Amino acid sequence: MMITLHTEKIVRVPDYALALKVRRLRLGFRQQEIADKLNISAMGLSYFETGKRIPKIDMLEKWANVLEAEVWIDIKELSPRLNP
């Protein structure tokens, strides 16, 4: 998914990051509220939501639980070299 920022640069934000941010916003949570529930800083949450950091599976599971969502991982999409 491509997103154009105000600087006119095109930045590729990972789908998981965008999905988690959109879910948070739809539920009406601020970053700090979710960060507190995950025991991380708001800056750390921001890094995950912008794709600057990749969360580990256990963090994704906690995050999904907080957002009342499910985690689905498509191995084929993550590593096309494994599926010739």
The first five atom37 places (N, CA, C, CB, O) and aatype in JSON, in Angstrom:
{
  "aatype": [12, 12, 9, 16, 10, 8, 16, 6, 11, 9, 19, 1, 19, 14, 3, 18, 0, 10, 0, 10, 11, 19, 1, 1, 10, 1, 10, 7, 13, 1, 5, 5, 6, 9, 0, 3, 11, 10, 2, 9, 15, 0, 12, 7, 10, 15, 18, 13, 6, 16, 7, 11, 1, 9, 14, 11, 9, 3, 12, 10, 6, 11, 17, 0, 2, 19, 10, 6, 0, 6, 19, 17, 9, 3, 9, 11, 6, 10, 15, 14, 1, 10, 2, 14],
  "atom_mask": [
    [1, 1, 1, 1, 1],
    [1, 1, 1, 1, 1],
    [1, 1, 1, 1, 1],
    [1, 1, 1, 1, 1],
    [1, 1, 1, 1, 1],
    [1, 1, 1, 1, 1],
    [1, 1, 1, 1, 1],
    [1, 1, 1, 1, 1],
    [1, 1, 1, 1, 1],
    [1, 1, 1, 1, 1],
    [1, 1, 1, 1, 1],
    [1, 1, 1, 1, 1],
    [1, 1, 1, 1, 1],
    [1, 1, 1, 1, 1],
    [1, 1, 1, 1, 1],
    [1, 1, 1, 1, 1],
    [1, 1, 1, 1, 1],
    [1, 1, 1, 1, 1],
    [1, 1, 1, 1, 1],
    [1, 1, 1, 1, 1],
    [1, 1, 1, 1, 1],
    [1, 1, 1, 1, 1],
    [1, 1, 1, 1, 1],
    [1, 1, 1, 1, 1],
    [1, 1, 1, 1, 1],
    [1, 1, 1, 1, 1],
    [1, 1, 1, 1, 1],
    [1, 1, 1, 0, 1],
    [1, 1, 1, 1, 1],
    [1, 1, 1, 1, 1],
    [1, 1, 1, 1, 1],
    [1, 1, 1, 1, 1],
    [1, 1, 1, 1, 1],
    [1, 1, 1, 1, 1],
    [1, 1, 1, 1, 1],
    [1, 1, 1, 1, 1],
    [1, 1, 1, 1, 1],
    [1, 1, 1, 1, 1],
    [1, 1, 1, 1, 1],
    [1, 1, 1, 1, 1],
    [1, 1, 1, 1, 1],
    [1, 1, 1, 1, 1],
    [1, 1, 1, 1, 1],
    [1, 1, 1, 0, 1],
    [1, 1, 1, 1, 1],
    [1, 1, 1, 1, 1],
    [1, 1, 1, 1, 1],
    [1, 1, 1, 1, 1],
    [1, 1, 1, 1, 1],
    [1, 1, 1, 1, 1],
    [1, 1, 1, 0, 1],
    [1, 1, 1, 1, 1],
    [1, 1, 1, 1, 1],
    [1, 1, 1, 1, 1],
    [1, 1, 1, 1, 1],
    [1, 1, 1, 1, 1],
    [1, 1, 1, 1, 1],
    [1, 1, 1, 1, 1],
    [1, 1, 1, 1, 1],
    [1, 1, 1, 1, 1],
    [1, 1, 1, 1, 1],
    [1, 1, 1, 1, 1],
    [1, 1, 1, 1, 1],
    [1, 1, 1, 1, 1],
    [1, 1, 1, 1, 1],
    [1, 1, 1, 1, 1],
    [1, 1, 1, 1, 1],
    [1, 1, 1, 1, 1],
    [1, 1, 1, 1, 1],
    [1, 1, 1, 1, 1],
    [1, 1, 1, 1, 1],
    [1, 1, 1, 1, 1],
    [1, 1, 1, 1, 1],
    [1, 1, 1, 1, 1],
    [1, 1, 1, 1, 1],
    [1, 1, 1, 1, 1],
    [1, 1, 1, 1, 1],
    [1, 1, 1, 1, 1],
    [1, 1, 1, 1, 1],
    [1, 1, 1, 1, 1],
    [1, 1, 1, 1, 1],
    [1, 1, 1, 1, 1],
    [1, 1, 1, 1, 1],
    [1, 1, 1, 1, 1]
  ],
  "atom_positions": [
    [[0.84, -1.17, 0.0], [0.0, 0.0, 0.0], [0.89, 1.23, 0.0], [-0.96, 0.0, 1.21], [1.82, 1.32, 0.8]],
    [[0.64, 2.17, -0.86], [1.44, 3.38, -0.95], [0.66, 4.55, -0.34], [1.82, 3.69, -2.41], [-0.54, 4.7, -0.55]],
    [[1.38, 5.36, 0.4], [0.76, 6.53, 1.01], [1.61, 7.75, 0.67], [0.63, 6.35, 2.56], [2.83, 7.71, 0.82]],
    [[0.98, 8.81, 0.22], [1.7, 10.05, -0.07], [1.63, 10.96, 1.15], [1.11, 10.75, -1.32], [0.55, 11.24, 1.66]],
    [[2.79, 11.4, 1.59], [2.85, 12.3, 2.74], [2.85, 13.74, 2.24], [4.1, 12.01, 3.6], [2.96, 13.99, 1.04]],
    [[2.73, 14.68, 3.16], [2.7, 16.1, 2.8], [3.99, 16.56, 2.13], [2.44, 16.94, 4.04], [4.0, 17.57, 1.42]],
    [[5.08, 15.83, 2.34], [6.35, 16.21, 1.74], [6.43, 15.8, 0.28], [7.5, 15.6, 2.51], [7.43, 16.06, -0.39]],
    [[5.38, 15.14, -0.2], [5.31, 14.64, -1.57], [6.19, 13.41, -1.78], [5.71, 15.72, -2.54], [6.3, 12.92, -2.9]],
    [[6.81, 12.91, -0.72], [7.55, 11.66, -0.84], [6.55, 10.52, -0.76], [8.65, 11.53, 0.28], [5.52, 10.63, -0.1]],
    [[6.86, 9.44, -1.43], [6.0, 8.26, -1.35], [6.68, 7.27, -0.41], [5.74, 7.62, -2.77], [7.83, 6.89, -0.61]],
    [[5.94, 6.86, 0.61], [6.47, 5.96, 1.63], [5.65, 4.68, 1.63], [6.46, 6.63, 3.03], [4.42, 4.74, 1.62]],
    [[6.3, 3.56, 1.64], [5.59, 2.28, 1.69], [5.41, 1.9, 3.16], [6.37, 1.15, 0.91], [6.38, 1.63, 3.86]],
    [[4.18, 1.87, 3.59], [3.85, 1.48, 4.96], [3.36, 0.04, 4.91], [2.77, 2.44, 5.6], [2.45, -0.27, 4.15]],
    [[3.96, -0.84, 5.72], [3.51, -2.24, 5.72], [2.01, -2.35, 6.03], [4.31, -3.06, 6.73], [1.47, -1.58, 6.81]],
    [[1.37, -3.32, 5.4], [-0.07, -3.51, 5.58], [-0.45, -3.71, 7.04], [-0.54, -4.69, 4.78], [-1.47, -3.18, 7.48]],
    [[0.36, -4.47, 7.8], [0.02, -4.7, 9.2], [0.0, -3.39, 9.97], [1.01, -5.68, 9.84], [-0.86, -3.18, 10.82]],
    [[0.95, -2.51, 9.68], [1.05, -1.24, 10.4], [-0.18, -0.37, 10.14], [2.33, -0.49, 9.98], [-0.76, 0.2, 11.06]],
    [[-0.56, -0.28, 8.89], [-1.73, 0.51, 8.53], [-3.0, -0.09, 9.12], [-1.85, 0.62, 7.01], [-3.86, 0.63, 9.62]],
    [[-3.11, -1.41, 9.06], [-4.3, -2.08, 9.6], [-4.44, -1.84, 11.1], [-4.25, -3.59, 9.31], [-5.55, -1.59, 11.58]],
    [[-3.34, -1.91, 11.83], [-3.39, -1.7, 13.28], [-3.75, -0.25, 13.61], [-2.06, -2.08, 13.92], [-4.51, 0.01, 14.54]],
    [[-3.19, 0.67, 12.86], [-3.49, 2.08, 13.11], [-4.96, 2.38, 12.81], [-2.58, 2.98, 12.27], [-5.63, 3.05, 13.59]],
    [[-5.44, 1.89, 11.68], [-6.84, 2.13, 11.3], [-7.78, 1.54, 12.34], [-7.13, 1.52, 9.91], [-8.77, 2.17, 12.72]],
    [[-7.47, 0.33, 12.82], [-8.31, -0.31, 13.84], [-8.33, 0.53, 15.11], [-7.81, -1.75, 14.15], [-9.39, 0.74, 15.71]],
    [[-7.16, 1.02, 15.53], [-7.07, 1.86, 16.73], [-7.93, 3.11, 16.58], [-5.6, 2.26, 17.01], [-8.68, 3.47, 17.48]],
    [[-7.82, 3.75, 15.43], [-8.58, 4.98, 15.19], [-10.08, 4.71, 15.14], [-8.13, 5.63, 13.89], [-10.87, 5.5, 15.66]],
    [[-10.48, 3.61, 14.52], [-11.91, 3.28, 14.45], [-12.5, 3.02, 15.83], [-12.12, 2.04, 13.57], [-13.67, 3.32, 16.08]],
    [[-11.68, 2.48, 16.73], [-12.15, 2.23, 18.09], [-12.06, 3.48, 18.96], [-11.34, 1.11, 18.72], [-12.54, 3.48, 20.1]],
    [[-11.46, 4.54, 18.44], [-11.4, 5.8, 19.15], [-10.3, 5.9, 20.2], [0.0, 0.0, 0.0], [-10.4, 6.72, 21.12]],
    [[-9.26, 5.08, 20.08], [-8.16, 5.12, 21.04], [-7.06, 6.07, 20.58], [-7.58, 3.72, 21.25], [-6.8, 6.21, 19.38]],
    [[-6.43, 6.72, 21.54], [-5.21, 7.5, 21.27], [-4.02, 6.55, 21.36], [-5.06, 8.71, 22.28], [-4.12, 5.48, 21.97]],
    [[-2.91, 6.93, 20.76], [-1.72, 6.08, 20.81], [-1.32, 5.79, 22.25], [-0.56, 6.75, 20.07], [-0.97, 4.65, 22.58]],
    [[-1.36, 6.79, 23.11], [-0.93, 6.6, 24.5], [-1.77, 5.55, 25.21], [-1.0, 7.92, 25.26], [-1.25, 4.77, 26.01]],
    [[-3.07, 5.51, 24.92], [-3.95, 4.53, 25.57], [-3.54, 3.1, 25.19], [-5.41, 4.78, 25.18], [-3.47, 2.22, 26.05]],
    [[-3.29, 2.88, 23.91], [-2.88, 1.55, 23.46], [-1.49, 1.22, 23.98], [-2.92, 1.45, 21.91], [-1.23, 0.1, 24.42]],
    [[-0.59, 2.19, 23.92], [0.78, 1.98, 24.41], [0.76, 1.56, 25.88], [1.62, 3.26, 24.23], [1.5, 0.66, 26.28]],
    [[-0.07, 2.21, 26.68], [-0.17, 1.86, 28.1], [-0.63, 0.42, 28.28], [-1.13, 2.81, 28.83], [-0.11, -0.31, 29.13]],
    [[-1.59, 0.0, 27.48], [-2.1, -1.37, 27.58], [-1.06, -2.4, 27.13], [-3.37, -1.53, 26.74], [-1.08, -3.55, 27.58]],
    [[-0.16, -2.0, 26.25], [0.89, -2.9, 25.75], [2.19, -2.78, 26.54], [1.16, -2.6, 24.28], [3.15, -3.51, 26.28]],
    [[2.21, -1.86, 27.51], [3.41, -1.61, 28.31], [4.61, -1.18, 27.45], [3.78, -2.85, 29.1], [5.74, -1.61, 27.67]],
    [[4.32, -0.31, 26.48], [5.38, 0.27, 25.66], [5.15, 1.79, 25.63], [5.39, -0.34, 24.21], [4.12, 2.27, 26.07]],
    [[6.12, 2.51, 25.1], [5.96, 3.97, 25.01], [5.08, 4.33, 23.81], [7.34, 4.66, 24.89], [4.92, 3.53, 22.88]],
    [[4.52, 5.52, 23.85], [3.73, 6.0, 22.71], [4.63, 6.13, 21.48], [3.06, 7.37, 23.04], [4.18, 5.9, 20.36]],
    [[5.89, 6.48, 21.69], [6.83, 6.58, 20.57], [7.06, 5.2, 19.97], [8.18, 7.19, 21.04], [7.13, 5.06, 18.75]],
    [[7.18, 4.18, 20.81], [7.35, 2.81, 20.31], [6.15, 2.39, 19.48], [0.0, 0.0, 0.0], [6.31, 1.77, 18.42]],
    [[4.96, 2.72, 19.95], [3.74, 2.4, 19.2], [3.75, 3.12, 17.86], [2.48, 2.78, 20.02], [3.37, 2.55, 16.83]],
    [[4.17, 4.37, 17.88], [4.25, 5.15, 16.64], [5.2, 4.49, 15.64], [4.71, 6.58, 16.95], [4.91, 4.45, 14.44]],
    [[6.32, 3.98, 16.12], [7.27, 3.3, 15.24], [6.64, 2.07, 14.6], [8.53, 2.9, 16.01], [6.87, 1.79, 13.42]],
    [[5.84, 1.32, 15.37], [5.16, 0.16, 14.81], [4.13, 0.59, 13.77], [4.48, -0.66, 15.93], [4.03, -0.01, 12.7]],
    [[3.36, 1.63, 14.09], [2.29, 2.07, 13.18], [2.8, 2.69, 11.88], [1.41, 3.07, 13.89], [2.08, 2.72, 10.89]],
    [[4.02, 3.16, 11.9], [4.59, 3.74, 10.68], [5.51, 2.78, 9.95], [5.35, 5.01, 11.02], [6.06, 3.11, 8.9]],
    [[5.68, 1.57, 10.5], [6.52, 0.58, 9.86], [8.01, 0.77, 10.11], [0.0, 0.0, 0.0], [8.83, 0.1, 9.47]],
    [[8.37, 1.67, 11.02], [9.79, 1.88, 11.33], [10.35, 0.74, 12.16], [9.98, 3.2, 12.07], [11.56, 0.49, 12.15]],
    [[9.47, 0.05, 12.87], [9.85, -1.14, 13.63], [8.86, -2.25, 13.29], [9.87, -0.86, 15.17], [7.69, -2.0, 13.0]],
    [[9.36, -3.47, 13.32], [8.51, -4.63, 13.05], [8.23, -5.33, 14.38], [9.18, -5.61, 12.02], [9.17, -5.76, 15.05]],
    [[6.96, -5.46, 14.75], [6.65, -6.12, 16.03], [6.86, -7.63, 15.94], [5.21, -5.82, 16.44], [6.65, -8.24, 14.89]],
    [[7.27, -8.21, 17.05], [7.38, -9.67, 17.14], [5.97, -10.25, 17.23], [8.26, -10.11, 18.37], [5.01, -9.54, 17.52]],
    [[5.87, -11.54, 16.99], [4.57, -12.21, 16.99], [3.84, -12.02, 18.31], [4.74, -13.7, 16.7], [2.64, -11.76, 18.32]],
    [[4.55, -12.15, 19.43], [3.88, -12.01, 20.73], [3.32, -10.6, 20.92], [4.84, -12.34, 21.87], [2.26, -10.43, 21.53]],
    [[4.02, -9.59, 20.4], [3.51, -8.22, 20.48], [2.27, -8.07, 19.6], [4.6, -7.2, 20.06], [1.3, -7.43, 20.01]],
    [[2.29, -8.66, 18.42], [1.11, -8.6, 17.54], [-0.09, -9.25, 18.21], [1.41, -9.28, 16.2], [-1.22, -8.76, 18.1]],
    [[0.15, -10.37, 18.91], [-0.95, -11.05, 19.6], [-1.53, -10.18, 20.72], [-0.47, -12.39, 20.18], [-2.75, -10.09, 20.86]],
    [[-0.65, -9.54, 21.5], [-1.13, -8.63, 22.56], [-1.92, -7.48, 21.96], [0.07, -8.08, 23.39], [-2.99, -7.11, 22.44]],
    [[-1.37, -6.92, 20.89], [-1.99, -5.78, 20.22], [-3.37, -6.16, 19.69], [-1.11, -5.28, 19.07], [-4.34, -5.43, 19.87]],
    [[-3.44, -7.31, 19.05], [-4.72, -7.78, 18.52], [-5.73, -7.98, 19.64], [-4.53, -9.09, 17.73], [-6.91, -7.66, 19.49]],
    [[-5.28, -8.51, 20.77], [-6.16, -8.71, 21.91], [-6.71, -7.37, 22.41], [-5.41, -9.43, 23.04], [-7.9, -7.25, 22.7]],
    [[-5.85, -6.38, 22.52], [-6.27, -5.04, 22.97], [-7.28, -4.43, 21.99], [-5.04, -4.11, 23.12], [-8.23, -3.77, 22.41]],
    [[-7.07, -4.66, 20.69], [-7.93, -4.08, 19.67], [-9.1, -4.99, 19.28], [-7.12, -3.76, 18.44], [-9.84, -4.71, 18.34]],
    [[-9.24, -6.11, 20.02], [-10.3, -7.07, 19.75], [-10.28, -7.5, 18.28], [-11.69, -6.48, 20.11], [-11.28, -7.43, 17.57]],
    [[-9.1, -7.93, 17.85], [-8.89, -8.35, 16.46], [-8.16, -9.69, 16.46], [-8.07, -7.27, 15.66], [-7.85, -10.23, 17.52]],
    [[-7.9, -10.22, 15.28], [-7.16, -11.47, 15.13], [-5.91, -11.22, 14.3], [-8.04, -12.56, 14.47], [-5.87, -10.3, 13.48]],
    [[-4.9, -12.03, 14.53], [-3.67, -11.95, 13.74], [-3.66, -13.11, 12.75], [-2.4, -11.99, 14.66], [-3.76, -14.27, 13.14]],
    [[-3.54, -12.78, 11.48], [-3.42, -13.78, 10.41], [-2.12, -13.49, 9.68], [-4.66, -13.75, 9.42], [-1.87, -12.36, 9.28]],
    [[-1.29, -14.51, 9.52], [-0.01, -14.32, 8.85], [0.01, -15.19, 7.6], [1.17, -14.67, 9.79], [-0.17, -16.41, 7.67]],
    [[0.25, -14.56, 6.47], [0.33, -15.27, 5.19], [1.8, -15.52, 4.88], [-0.36, -14.45, 4.04], [2.5, -14.63, 4.4]],
    [[2.25, -16.73, 5.15], [3.65, -17.07, 4.94], [4.05, -16.91, 3.47], [3.92, -18.5, 5.41], [5.17, -16.5, 3.19]],
    [[3.16, -17.23, 2.56], [3.47, -17.08, 1.14], [3.79, -15.64, 0.8], [2.3, -17.57, 0.28], [4.73, -15.37, 0.05]],
    [[3.03, -14.73, 1.36], [3.25, -13.31, 1.08], [4.55, -12.83, 1.72], [2.07, -12.48, 1.58], [5.25, -11.99, 1.15]],
    [[4.86, -13.34, 2.91], [6.06, -12.91, 3.61], [7.34, -13.4, 2.94], [6.02, -13.39, 5.03], [8.35, -12.69, 2.93]],
    [[7.3, -14.59, 2.39], [8.51, -15.16, 1.82], [8.21, -15.9, 0.51], [9.17, -16.11, 2.82], [8.11, -17.13, 0.51]],
    [[8.05, -15.18, -0.58], [7.72, -15.82, -1.86], [8.8, -16.79, -2.33], [7.49, -14.76, -2.91], [8.51, -17.68, -3.13]],
    [[10.03, -16.63, -1.87], [11.11, -17.53, -2.29], [10.88, -18.95, -1.78], [12.46, -17.01, -1.79], [11.4, -19.9, -2.36]],
    [[10.1, -19.11, -0.73], [9.83, -20.44, -0.19], [8.78, -21.18, -1.01], [9.38, -20.33, 1.25], [8.6, -22.39, -0.84]],
    [[8.09, -20.47, -1.87], [7.0, -21.05, -2.66], [7.26, -20.85, -4.14], [5.66, -20.43, -2.26], [6.65, -19.98, -4.76]],
    [[8.14, -21.65, -4.72], [8.49, -21.45, -6.15], [7.32, -21.72, -7.07], [9.64, -22.35, -6.54], [7.45, -21.59, -8.29]]
  ]
}
